[in-house]
């Protein structure tokens, strides 16, 4: 049994049918998730009750 070649794939040059819908759905979901992230970061990103850190961690001991 051999692996399929690019010439054997029916929609190598252009996506058609169900595959095209799946690709557009993935792109749309990615854009929506990015938009939700940007909106939530803008809305909840300003933290006013953070604690100031005065000491820096020098060396972390490894056991």
MMTF fields as JSON, N, C-alpha, C and O atoms, coordinates in Angstrom:
{
  "mmtfVersion": "1.0.0",
  "mmtfProducer": "UNKNOWN",
  "numBonds": 251,
  "numAtoms": 252,
  "numGroups": 63,
  "numChains": 1,
  "numModels": 1,
  "chainsPerModel": [1],
  "groupsPerChain": [63],
  "chainIdList": ["A"],
  "bondAtomList": [4, 2, 8, 6, 12, 10, 16, 14, 20, 18, 24, 22, 28, 26, 32, 30, 36, 34, 40, 38, 44, 42, 48, 46, 52, 50, 56, 54, 60, 58, 64, 62, 68, 66, 72, 70, 76, 74, 80, 78, 84, 82, 88, 86, 92, 90, 96, 94, 100, 98, 104, 102, 108, 106, 112, 110, 116, 114, 120, 118, 124, 122, 128, 126, 132, 130, 136, 134, 140, 138, 144, 142, 148, 146, 152, 150, 156, 154, 160, 158, 164, 162, 168, 166, 172, 170, 176, 174, 180, 178, 184, 182, 188, 186, 192, 190, 196, 194, 200, 198, 204, 202, 208, 206, 212, 210, 216, 214, 220, 218, 224, 222, 228, 226, 232, 230, 236, 234, 240, 238, 244, 242, 248, 246],
  "bondOrderList": [1, 1, 1, 1, 1, 1, 1, 1, 1, 1, 1, 1, 1, 1, 1, 1, 1, 1, 1, 1, 1, 1, 1, 1, 1, 1, 1, 1, 1, 1, 1, 1, 1, 1, 1, 1, 1, 1, 1, 1, 1, 1, 1, 1, 1, 1, 1, 1, 1, 1, 1, 1, 1, 1, 1, 1, 1, 1, 1, 1, 1, 1],
  "groupList": [{"groupName": "UNK", "atomNameList": ["N", "CA", "C", "O"], "elementList": ["N", "C", "C", "O"], "formalChargeList": [0, 0, 0, 0], "bondAtomList": [1, 0, 2, 1, 3, 2], "bondOrderList": [1, 1, 2], "singleLetterCode": "X", "chemCompType": "L-PEPTIDE LINKING"}],
  "groupTypeList": [0, 0, 0, 0, 0, 0, 0, 0, 0, 0, 0, 0, 0, 0, 0, 0, 0, 0, 0, 0, 0, 0, 0, 0, 0, 0, 0, 0, 0, 0, 0, 0, 0, 0, 0, 0, 0, 0, 0, 0, 0, 0, 0, 0, 0, 0, 0, 0, 0, 0, 0, 0, 0, 0, 0, 0, 0, 0, 0, 0, 0, 0, 0],
  "groupIdList": [1, 2, 3, 4, 5, 6, 7, 8, 9, 10, 11, 12, 13, 14, 15, 16, 17, 18, 19, 20, 21, 22, 23, 24, 25, 26, 27, 28, 29, 30, 31, 32, 33, 34, 35, 36, 37, 38, 39, 40, 41, 42, 43, 44, 45, 46, 47, 48, 49, 50, 51, 52, 53, 54, 55, 56, 57, 58, 59, 60, 61, 62, 63],
  "secStructList": [7, 7, 7, 7, 7, 6, 6, 6, 7, 6, 6, 1, 1, 1, 7, 7, 6, 2, 2, 2, 2, 2, 2, 2, 2, 2, 2, 2, 2, 2, 2, 2, 2, 2, 2, 2, 2, 2, 2, 2, 2, 2, 2, 2, 7, 7, 7, 1, 1, 7, 7, 7, 7, 7, 1, 7, 7, 7, 7, 7, 7, 7, 7],
  "xCoordList": [0.844, 0.0, 0.889, 1.768, 0.662, 1.502, 0.755, -0.473, 1.506, 0.91, 0.342, 0.866, -0.722, -1.283, -0.352, 0.341, -0.346, 0.46, -0.417, -1.642, 0.207, -0.561, -1.464, -2.536, -1.046, -1.868, -3.126, -4.125, -3.093, -4.247, -5.306, -6.457, -4.933, -5.888, -6.805, -6.335, -8.116, -9.072, -9.143, -9.381, -8.944, -9.055, -7.718, -7.648, -6.657, -5.324, -5.214, -4.663, -5.73, -5.58, -6.537, -6.146, -7.783, -8.763, -9.577, -9.866, -9.944, -10.804, -12.247, -12.676, -12.983, -14.377, -15.21, -14.717, -16.46, -17.417, -17.18, -16.937, -17.259, -17.196, -15.854, -15.817, -14.751, -13.429, -13.308, -12.71, -13.874, -13.821, -14.605, -14.176, -15.752, -16.554, -15.823, -15.881, -15.131, -14.391, -13.253, -13.025, -12.535, -11.425, -11.943, -11.351, -13.043, -13.603, -14.144, -14.06, -14.696, -15.179, -14.034, -14.162, -12.922, -11.756, -11.212, -10.851, -11.148, -10.677, -11.62, -11.169, -12.918, -13.906, -13.841, -13.899, -13.723, -13.627, -12.361, -12.39, -11.257, -10.02, -10.151, -9.662, -10.812, -11.014, -11.937, -11.701, -12.993, -13.919, -13.203, -13.361, -12.416, -11.678, -10.67, -10.489, -10.013, -9.079, -9.789, -9.28, -10.967, -11.75, -12.194, -12.149, -12.624, -13.024, -11.831, -11.97, -10.658, -9.454, -9.112, -8.806, -9.164, -8.823, -9.821, -9.423, -11.099, -12.11, -11.962, -12.065, -11.721, -11.58, -10.296, -10.276, -9.226, -7.975, -8.149, -7.609, -8.887, -9.099, -9.993, -9.785, -10.979, -11.93, -11.359, -11.513, -10.699, -10.186, -8.687, -8.141, -7.999, -6.546, -5.972, -4.828, -6.73, -6.224, -6.458, -7.562, -5.406, -5.502, -5.001, -3.862, -5.86, -5.481, -5.061, -4.545, -5.274, -4.946, -3.762, -3.72, -2.817, -1.659, -0.691, -0.641, 0.065, 1.036, 2.402, 2.851, 3.071, 4.416, 5.424, 5.352, 6.347, 7.395, 8.685, 9.133, 9.289, 10.495, 11.76, 12.791, 11.697, 12.886, 12.832, 11.772, 13.994, 14.096, 14.627, 15.398, 14.218, 14.687, 16.071, 16.234, 17.069, 18.435, 18.706, 18.803, 18.823, 19.103, 18.073, 17.716, 17.607, 16.679, 17.467, 18.096, 17.451, 18.237, 17.645, 16.434, 18.525, 18.116, 18.588, 19.766, 17.669, 18.042, 18.308, 18.633],
  "yCoordList": [-1.178, 0.0, 1.24, 1.38, 2.12, 3.301, 4.532, 4.539, 5.555, 6.8, 7.577, 7.471, 8.355, 9.126, 10.266, 10.84, 10.579, 11.689, 12.915, 12.825, 14.055, 15.291, 15.234, 15.839, 14.526, 14.412, 13.59, 13.775, 12.686, 11.832, 12.534, 12.099, 13.6, 14.313, 15.122, 15.885, 14.954, 15.558, 17.082, 17.744, 17.652, 19.11, 19.735, 20.587, 19.316, 19.83, 21.314, 22.086, 21.719, 23.104, 24.05, 25.145, 23.627, 24.478, 23.65, 22.482, 24.248, 23.56, 23.693, 24.76, 22.603, 22.608, 21.883, 21.008, 22.255, 21.52, 21.643, 22.728, 20.491, 20.437, 20.922, 21.584, 20.606, 21.033, 22.553, 23.125, 23.199, 24.662, 25.269, 26.262, 24.679, 25.176, 25.001, 25.873, 23.869, 23.619, 24.619, 25.128, 24.909, 25.873, 27.252, 27.918, 27.691, 29.006, 29.036, 30.065, 27.923, 27.86, 27.995, 28.69, 27.34, 27.431, 28.852, 29.363, 29.495, 30.881, 31.796, 32.659, 31.612, 32.446, 32.243, 33.215, 31.003, 30.729, 31.354, 31.893, 31.29, 31.922, 33.426, 34.011, 34.051, 35.501, 35.878, 36.873, 35.085, 35.368, 35.198, 36.022, 34.128, 33.925, 35.042, 35.478, 35.511, 36.625, 37.903, 38.666, 38.133, 39.312, 39.264, 40.274, 38.083, 37.922, 38.161, 38.79, 37.665, 37.876, 39.359, 39.861, 40.057, 41.484, 42.266, 43.135, 41.975, 42.684, 42.403, 43.315, 41.144, 40.825, 41.407, 41.835, 41.425, 42.021, 43.525, 44.093, 44.173, 45.609, 45.913, 46.896, 45.068, 45.324, 44.946, 45.697, 43.79, 43.292, 43.475, 43.07, 44.061, 44.147, 45.151, 45.003, 46.156, 47.182, 46.742, 46.863, 46.234, 45.769, 46.883, 47.334, 47.316, 48.431, 47.974, 48.775, 46.701, 46.243, 45.278, 44.36, 45.47, 44.582, 44.92, 46.055, 43.929, 44.106, 44.423, 43.733, 45.452, 45.752, 44.738, 44.331, 44.342, 43.395, 44.173, 44.835, 44.092, 44.87, 44.047, 44.571, 42.759, 41.916, 41.102, 40.628, 40.942, 40.094, 38.725, 38.609, 37.724, 36.37, 36.234, 36.4, 35.927, 35.815, 34.464, 34.341, 33.465, 32.109, 31.156, 31.232, 30.279, 29.258, 27.994, 27.498, 27.448, 26.229, 25.026, 24.807, 24.261, 23.056, 21.854, 21.742, 20.97, 19.796, 18.605, 17.533],
  "zCoordList": [0.0, 0.0, 0.0, 0.85, -0.936, -1.049, -0.552, -0.464, -0.233, 0.232, -0.96, -2.069, -0.742, -1.857, -2.251, -1.411, -3.522, -4.014, -4.168, -4.086, -4.392, -4.55, -5.778, -5.789, -6.791, -7.995, -7.752, -8.447, -6.777, -6.485, -5.643, -5.607, -4.976, -4.135, -5.043, -5.887, -4.867, -5.805, -5.709, -6.719, -4.524, -4.38, -4.017, -3.13, -4.697, -4.395, -4.732, -3.947, -5.887, -6.328, -5.602, -5.198, -5.441, -4.776, -3.803, -4.062, -2.693, -1.736, -2.199, -2.638, -2.097, -2.523, -1.477, -0.764, -1.4, -0.588, 0.905, 1.432, 1.574, 3.037, 3.578, 4.615, 2.896, 3.38, 3.394, 4.305, 2.386, 2.325, 3.482, 4.068, 3.814, 4.932, 6.252, 7.119, 6.407, 7.649, 7.802, 8.899, 6.72, 6.783, 7.168, 8.018, 6.554, 6.882, 8.309, 8.98, 8.775, 10.153, 11.142, 12.15, 10.867, 11.755, 11.768, 12.829, 10.615, 10.55, 11.328, 12.082, 11.148, 11.842, 13.353, 14.107, 13.802, 15.24, 15.821, 16.928, 15.089, 15.55, 15.693, 16.66, 14.73, 14.812, 15.966, 16.651, 16.184, 17.293, 18.63, 19.53, 18.762, 20.016, 20.249, 21.386, 19.201, 19.329, 19.746, 20.566, 19.178, 19.552, 21.003, 21.706, 21.455, 22.862, 23.776, 24.825, 23.387, 24.198, 24.293, 25.375, 23.167, 23.171, 24.016, 24.793, 23.877, 24.672, 26.159, 26.979, 26.508, 27.932, 28.512, 29.666, 27.723, 28.211, 28.395, 29.344, 27.512, 27.649, 28.843, 29.554, 29.052, 30.14, 31.494, 32.458, 31.588, 32.869, 33.024, 34.051, 32.063, 32.075, 33.057, 33.485, 33.419, 34.336, 35.776, 36.307, 36.392, 37.77, 38.679, 38.559, 39.581, 40.444, 41.841, 42.62, 42.167, 43.512, 43.519, 44.338, 42.63, 42.579, 43.711, 44.185, 44.127, 45.201, 44.613, 43.697, 45.121, 44.61, 45.145, 46.305, 44.305, 44.684, 44.832, 43.895, 46.029, 46.289, 46.133, 45.713, 46.468, 46.359, 45.094, 44.685, 44.471, 43.307, 43.724, 44.677, 43.019, 43.308, 42.678, 41.47, 43.518, 43.039, 42.402, 41.181, 43.243, 42.769, 43.327, 44.503, 42.503, 42.953, 43.167, 42.232, 44.387, 44.632, 43.904, 43.908, 43.285, 42.568, 43.367, 43.706, 43.66, 44.473, 43.612, 44.123]
}
